[in-house]
Amino acid sequence: MRRSHGLAAAALLSATLLAVGMPSASAEPIGGPLLTGSDVIVDPGPTADPLPDVPVTAWVLADLESGAILAAKAPHIQRPPASVLKTLTLLTLTQQLDPALVYTTTYDDVAVEGSRVGLVEEATYTAQELFLCLMMQSGNDCASALASANGGLELSVAQMNEEAQRLQAYDTVAVNTSGLPAEGQVSSAYDLALIAREGLARPDFFEYVNTRVIEDFPGYMPEQPGDPRPTMPIATQNPLFIQGYDGAIGVKTGWTTEAGRTFVGAAERGSTSLVVTLLNIEGEIYPSASALLDWGFANIDAVTPVGYLVDPIQDDPAVVDDQAGGTASEGADPALVDDAEATTLAAGTDGATGTSTPWGWVWTLVGAMIVGLMLVVLGLRSLRGPAPRQGGRRARQADASDTNADSEHDFARG
């Protein structure tokens, strides 16, 4: 009898883990059943051009608007991301920090290893300035300063991992905010495309990754109170901008000995916007990135997608599913989903305070574990588990009129 009670409890806990959306090793890959293995994945039509053979270990090329993956190689293989992890840092911390927040740097910020923009110890910077040099100059000093301004590295990394789970970027584990080598820190070409797609739909993220030059980035503090503070120019390191790629809109470069060269890039031409993510690039970044983007723009209508970039998990996906008749990624009516999202936002807030409750799945899991223990102790024979969580479509709204309207800098763009 005790053994049967223990088996029942184990079954309950397993069902609950599946219900709250935890990925299973045997489950279909996120984004579609074809996105497996380490080989090139493409489904060309009779009029499609040959896919360029690029010297990259893992990559994904996708349509930013629809999420359709045009082609990929080893999309879910986990690899160290290097500084392209800063895309997740930016996406997470722009949702936590007011861009006008003023932070005073410490010795630990300016002494960090790796690439630095040159922050000055005990000098003041706005969060907006730190976000810009994080992306333009890949400043690890800026990554350290932003983490400290946000309450510390531990909190910031926890929020990054929570954001990755919300995006269904289950291949990603963040250990720091910079992308410097760290045990267990990994991502995938697929996950980085998810992060870029979500970020580029946000006006603030778009502005930070699409800025080419700043003429007056703050330097040393003035020697005398009231004196003007010296400034210095900084410029992007993105090769799509440097090489003048037609329609380039960002995003981020990376390199470490362990990861090799890594890159997340995006471009738009006419009504088409593409993202390309590259991990462990042999040689320079630009030839591989531009070759895949060129092929994508030329062949987007001549190939059958091999998968898709999933949408983030909603606060209450049951509302979306009930009204839209299934997950939006499987063809639900967008109009119904939009209506459902309004209901979801209302249902996912506290009536007294209006604050959101994104940790509901955690409490569901904790509660289920307690119930499972009670099942063993009390010998209950059955207990119904919670309804499954699923992803749903979110509206990708990037209103250009809201893009950093109160910016403290005039940005010179190449």
N, C-alpha and C positions, 0 to 999 in steps of 0.2 A: 504493500500500500504506500509506504513512504517513497519507494522508487517511482511509482506512478505519479505521485504528487510532484516529485522533483522534475520528472519529464514534462509534466503539464506546465510547471513554472518556466522551464527552459523554453518550451514552445511559445509561451506568452511573451517572454522577453525577445525572442527572435522575431516574432511577428511585429512587436512594437518597434524594433530597430528598422525593419522594412517600412513600417507605417510612417515613420518620421523622415524617411527619405535618405537614410544612410545607404551608400552604394554597396553593392555586393560584388565580390570577385567574379562570380559566375554570371552576373547580370549583363545585358546587352550594353555595349559601350554608349556613353552619353553622346548623343548626336547622331546615332544610327548604327546599324549592324556592320556596315562596311569599314568603319573606322577602327580597324584592328591591325596588329602586326607592325612591321617596320618597312614595308615596301611602299612604292608609289601607288596611290589610289586615284584613279581617274576613269570617267566613263565618257569618252569623246564620241560625238556624232560624226557622220560621214564628211561633214564640211569643216570639222575642227582642225586647227593647226597642230602639229606635233608639240607635245609638252616639252619645254626646255629641260634639259638634264642639268640640274644645279648641284654643286658640291655641298650639300647641306644634310645633316643627319636627320633632322625632323622639321617639317614645315606644314603650314596650312594656308590656303588661299581661299578667301570667302567674300561674299557679297555682304557689305555692312548693313544694307537696308533689309533684305529678306533673311539674312543669316545662312543662305545656301552656301555650302562648301563646294567650290568648283573642282578642287583637287587637293591632295594632301599626301604627306609621307610621314609615317610613324606619328600620327597626330596625338596619341595618348601615351607615348613613351615619356616617362618622367626623366627630366634632366635638370642639372643646376641651371638657373636662369640668368645668373649675373645681374647686371643693372636693369634689365628689362623688368625685373620684379618691381622697380620703382613705379611702373604703371599701376600696380595694385596699391602701392603706398599712396600715390596721388589720388586715385579713385576713393580710397578709404578716408584719408585725412582731410580732403576737401569737404567731406560731409561732416567733419568733426570741428574744424577750425574756421573761425571768422577770418577772411583774408586780411582784414585790418588789424588783427591781433598783433601786438608788438612783443617780441621775444628778445631777451638779452642772452647772448651766447656765453658758453663756458669753455674752459680749457679742453674738456673731453670732446666737445663739438669740433673744435678747430684742429685737434690732434688726431682725428680719426684717420685710419689708413686708406689708401686707395685714392681715387680721383676726388678732387676738391675744387670748389670755385674760389676759395680763398677768404672764407669768413674770418672776421677779426674777433679775437677774444674780448668779452665784455663790451661788445658793440650791439646795437639794436637793429633788428630787421623785422619787417612785417611778414606774416605768414605768406602773403602773396609773393613777396620777393624770394622767400625760401622755396616756394613751389616752382617758381620760374627757374631758379638755378638748379633745382633738383632735376628738372627735365632737360634744360638746355645744356648744362655742363656736367650732368650726372654727378652732382656734388654729394659725396658721402657725408661731408660736413653739414650740408643742408638736411640730409636724411636724419642725422643725429639730432639736429636742432628741432626739426619738426616733431620727432618722437618725444623729445623733452617738453616741447610746448604743449603737446597733447596729453601730458601726464605720465610720460615715461615709455621706455621701450617695451616692457611687458604688456602694458595696456594697448599700445599701438599695434603690436604684433597680434594680440588676441583679436582686435577689431579687424585686422587684415584677413585673418583666417576665417572670421565670421562672415566677412564680405565675400570671400572666396566660396564659402558654402552657400551663401545666398545666390551667387551666380551659377551654382552647380559646377564650379571649377574644382572638381574633386581630386584632380591630380596635383593640386597646388598645396604646399605647406610652406608658410613663411616663418622664418626664424629671426630675421632682422628687417629693418626698413630700407636697407641699401642694396641688397643683393650680393654683398660680400660673401665669400664661401663660408658655409656653416653646415654642420652635420644635420642631415635630414631636410635641408631646404631644397625644394624641387618645384618644378612646374612642368607644363607640357605646351606644345605648339597650339593645341586645341584650347587649353585654358587661357593662354595669353590672348588668343583671338576673342574669347568671351569677354575678358577684362577690357580690351581695347574697344570692342563694340559698345559695351555699356558706358565706358568713359567718354567716347566721342559723341554720345548722345547728350552729354552734359555740357552746357556752354562754358563753364569754368575749366573743366578738363580740356576741352577743345582749344581754348585760348592758350593755356599753358603749353600744350604740346605743339601748337601751331605758331608760336612766337619765334622769330628768327634771330633778332638782334635787340639788345637793350643798350642804349648809349650811356645810361647814368645809373648803373648798379652801385649801391652804396659801398664805400671803402672804409678806411680808417675813420674813427670818430674824430671830430675837430679837436685841436689842441686847446683852444680856448672856448668857453661857453659863448654861444652866439655866432661863432665863425661857421662858414659853410663847410659841410662835410664833403671830402673828396669823393669822386665817383670814378667808375671805370666801365668800359664797354664789355659786354659778354655776348657771345654768339653761339648759336646752336651747333651741335656736333652731328646732327642728323644728315647722313649722306644724300638722302633724297632732296633736301634743301640745298646742300652744298653743290651737288651736281646739277641742280636745276630741273629735277624730274617734273614733267608736265602734270599739274594737278596735285602735287604733294601736299598732305595735310598732317604730317607728323609720322612716327610717334617717339620711339626711344631706341637707343643703341645700348649694347652691353659687351663686356669682355672680362673674363678671368681665365687663368691658366686651366682651371678645372672645367669651366663651361665652354671655353672657346669663344668665338664671336657669336653674339646673339642680336636679334633685331626684331622689333615690331614696327611695321610701316603701314601707312595708309595713303590713299590718293583718290581723287574724284575727278571724273570727266563727264560732263553733261549730267545726266540723271543717274549715273552709275558711280558707286563708291565701293572700293575694295580695301581689304585689310590683308596683309601678309605677315606671318610670324615665322621666324627662322631661328633654329637652335643648332649650335655648333657648325658654323659656316667656315669652310676652308677658303682661304684667300680673303678678298675684300667683300664688304657687305653689298655695295651698290650693284655689281653685275648680277648677283643672284636675285636680289630684291626687285630690281627693275625688270629683269627677264620674266619673272613670274607675274608681276603686275601687268606688263605689256601683254602677255599671253592672256591674262584674265580679261582685260578690256576688249581684246580682239575676239575672244571666244566665249564670252559669257552666255550668248544665245545659242552656241553650237555644242554645248556639253550638257549632260544630265548630272545634276548635283549628286555627290556621293554621300552627303550627310548634311547636317545643319547645325548652326550655333543655337543652343537652347536658350530660352528666356529665363530670367531670374525667378526664383521661387517667390510666390506671392504670400502675403500675410495669411490669407484665407482662401486657398485655391478651390475649396469645395464650392464656394459661391460661384467662381468662374465656371467650374465644370458643370454645375447644375443649370446655369443659364445658357452656357454656350454649347452644351452637349458634348463635352470632351475637352481635351487640352488644345490650346490654340495652335500649338506646333503641329497638330495633326489636322488642321484645316478648319478650326472653328471660325465663325463669323466675327471679324474684328469689331464690328459695331456692338455685337452682344458682349464681347469681352470688355470693351471700353465701359459699357454700362455696369458690367459685373465688377470691374475694378473700382468704380465709385462706391459700390456697395461694400467691397472688400475693405477699402480704406476706412469707411465708417465703422464696419464691424471689428476692425483690428485696432481700435483706439479705445482708451479708457474714457467712459462717459463723463467723469468728473474733471479729468485733467486734459483730455484730448491727446495724450501721449500714446505713441505706438507701442506695440508689444511684440517685437520680433523674436523674443526668446521663448515663445510658446512651446516650440518643439522640445526645448530642453526640459521644461517642466513636465511635459508629457512623458519624456523618457524617464525622468526621476520618479514620477508618480507610478509609472508602470513597473519600475524596479522594486518599489516599496510594495506594490500590490503582489508582485511575483513572490517576494519574501513571505508576505502574509499567506499566499496560497500554499506555500510549503508548510508553514507553521500550523495553519488552521485546517488544512486538508480540503480546501475548496476544490471542486471538480471542474469548474469552468468559469471563465470571465471574458467578457467581450472586450476586444482591444479598440483603440481609437481608429478613426477613419484615416485612410492613407493620405499623405501629402503628395501633391504633384506640382510640376511647374506650370506656369501660364504665361501668356503673352503680356508684355508691358509695352505701353506706347512709348516710342522713342521720340521724345520731344526736345529739340534743341533750338529754342527761340533765339535767333541771333540778336534780337533787340535787347536781350537780357545779359549779353556776354560782357561781363566786367564793365558795366556802365560807369562805375565809380572807381575805375583803375587809377592808381596813384602815379602811373608811368605812361608816357607816350611811347608805344612800341614801334620801332622801325622794322618793317617786314620786307624781306628780300623777295 
